[in-house]
Amino acid sequence: MLMGQQKTFAERQKEFAERQKALAERKRELDERKKKLAEYQMELGELEQAYQRGNFQLFVVSGPEGSGKAMLIQEFCGWKRRITLKATGKDTTTLQNFAESVQRHYEKPRTESLTAWDGIFRFIADNEQGKGRMGQRLVLVLHEFPDPVRRDDQFMKMFKNAIDLYLSKTKIFLVITSSDAEFVRKYFLDENAMLHQNLNGCIRLDKFTIGDDEAERIADEAAKAAKGISNARMKIQKFSADEVILREG
């Protein structure tokens, strides 16, 4: 009986320590997010200003992995109506996931047009006709084109046609993110790039690194968390010992 009771208290200690550790890690992540967003106020303002213009806009947000592209877009979108594509690494899976996201957004049954990229973009444009009022404008986010297609001129030609023929006739705010600087330069930034004339703006994010002051603050938080865990463990041990004494008495 005593052995079982001791095991229960040990488990309680472990669970409490794990919760403390998770909370400390979450706080650190939130602090880093807050700091990044504070540094990206200018970029957020640029996106919001373009969004308020009300006409079709194409923005590219580039930067190395870990620079905060997804976080910036998530903060910008807020409660805005949006559809997001996240590349999976496989063309067919990415296309299928995109089609399902579009279907859920419009709450319409899947059609034959949602089996190809061109058909999906046209379907979105058809459903966005006339939706330009404040608060109704769609943000279409394409996170990282899949590797096999983003370097394919034929795919990019199809994408440009979709913009010229369908998307540009709507009030859609189209955002493309990419960690590939060469891809962005080749298709968007160069003067003769395929989509240069369609581009309304490009935001470049630098790699976010933790400075010495930030590292020291995080270390202090970790030390405080460890101290809190130690104090809590002592309280649990005292509680367990008192309970055992009472049971034996």
N, C-alpha and C positions, 0 to 999 in steps of 0.2 A: 504494500500500500504506500509505504514511504518512498520506495523507488519510483513508483508511478507518479507520485506527487512531485518528486524532484524533477522528473522528465518534463512534466507539464510546465513547471516554472522555467526550465531551460528553454523550452520552445517559446514561451512567452517572451523571454529575453531576446531570443533570436529574431522573432517577428518585430519587436519594438525597434531593435537596432536596424533592421532592414527598412522599416518605415522612415526612421530618422535619416538614413542614408539616401533614400529615394527623395525625401523632401529637400534635403540639402542639394542634391543634384538638380532637382527641378528649379530651385531658387537660382542656382548658378546659371541654368539655361535661360531663365526669364531675365536675369540681369544682363546677360550677353545680348539677348534679343532687344532689350530696351536700349542698350548702348548702340547697337547697330542701327536701330530705327532712328535714334537721335542723330546719327551721322548721315542718314539718308533722307533727311527732311527735304532737301532741295530736290532730290530725285522724285520723292512722293509728290511734291508740289508740281513738278513738271508733268508727271502723268495725270494728275488731277486737272490741271489747267487744260491739257489737251482733251481730256474726257469731256470737259464742260463745253467744248466748242460745238459738240453735237453732231458733227459729220463723221463719216468713216475715217478712222485713223489706224495707221500701222506703226507700231513701236517695236523696237528690238531692245531687249535687255541682255547684255552679255557680261561675262566675267567668269573667272575660274571657279571650279567646284568649291563650295564653302564660302563664297563671297556674299551670299544672302539674296540671290535672285528670287527664289521661291518665296522667301519671307517678305521681300519687298512687294511682290505682286499680291501676296495674300493680304498684306496690310492695305494696299491700294484698293483691292476689291471690296474689302469690308463686307457690307450688306448688298453690294451691287449684284445684279443678276449676271450669272456667268456660267460658262461651260469650259471645262479644263481637260486638255489632253496631256497625259503623261506617258512618255515613251517607255515601252517594256523591254526593248532590245530585240523583239521579234516583230516583223512587219505585220503579220496576220493578226497577232494578239493585240497589237497597238490599234490597228484599224477596227477590230471587233470591239475593243473597250471604248473607243471614241464613238462608234455608232451607238453603243448602248447608253453612253452618257447623253448623247443628243436625244435619243428616244425618250429617256427618262425626263429630260428637261422639258420637252414639249408635250409629254404625256400622250404620245401618239404611237400607234402600232408601227412596227418596223416595216419599211417598204423596200423594194428592190434597189432603190437608189442609195440605200445605206450599206451597200456591199462594196463600194469603191470610194476613194478619197474625193474625187470630183463630185460624185453624187451627194456625199455628205455635206460638202460646202454649199452646194446648190440648195439642198434641203434646208440648211440653216438660213440661207439668204431668203428663201421663199417664206419662211416663218417669221422673219424679221422685217418684212415689208411693212412700213407704216409705224413701226415701233421706235419712235425717236423722242418721245416725251421724257422729261427729266425723271430719272429713277427707273425708267423702263429700258434704258439702253443696255445692250448685251456686251459683256466683256468676254471675248473669246481668247483663251490662253492656250498656247501651244508650247509646252515645256519640252525643249530638246527634241528636235526631229530625230526619228530613228536613224541610226548610222547608215544602214543600207540605202536609205532614200534621200537623206539630206545632202549627199554628195552626187546625187543622180540628176543630171541636167534635165532629163525627161520629166522626172517628178517635179522639179522646180518650175519647169515650163507649164505643167498642168496647174501648179499652185498659183502661178502668176495669172494664168487664164481665169482661174476661179476667182481671184481678186478682181480682175478687170471686168469680168462678165457678171459676177454675182455679188460678191461681198462689198465692193466699192459703191454699190447702189443702195446700201443700207446704212444704218447709223452704228454699225458694229465697231467696237474698239478692239482691235486685234493686237495681241501682245505675243511676241515670240521670244523665248529665252534660249540662250545657247552658251555653252562653255567652250565652244570651238571658235576661236578668234578668226581662223582662216575661213571657216564657213561664212561667218558674218561679213568679212571683208569681200569675199568672192561674190556673194549673191546680193549684198545690200549696200555696202559702203563705197566700193569703187565707183568712180564716175560712170563707167560703162556697165556696171553690174546689172543683172537681170531685173532686180526689184528696186533699184536705186530710185527710180521715179515714183514708186509707190510709197516709199519710206517717208514717214512724217517725223520720226525722231529715233535716236539711238542713245541708250544709257549704258555706260560702261562702269561696272562695279569692280573695285580692286579687292584683292584677297584680304580678308579681315584677319588681323593677327592680334593677339593679346599682349599688351605692353607690360612692362615691369610692375607698374602700379596695379594693373588689373590682376596680374598673376598673384601679387602679394595679397590683394583683397580676397581672392578666391581661396588662397591658402589659409587666411585668417578664418574664413567661413567654415572651411573644412575642420580646422582646429576646434572651433566653437561647437560644431556638430558632434565631433568626437567626444568633447567634454560633456555635452548633453547626454550622449549615449552612456558614458561612464557613470554619470550621476543617476540616470534612470536605472541602470543595472544594479547599482548599490541599493536603490529604493526597493526594487523587485526582490533582491536577495534578502533584505531585511524583512520585507513582507512575508516571504516564504518561510524564513526562520521562525518568525513570530507565530505563523499559522501552524507550523509543525509542533511548536511548544504547546499551543492551545489544544491541539488534537491529542497530544500525549498526556496533557493534564486532565 
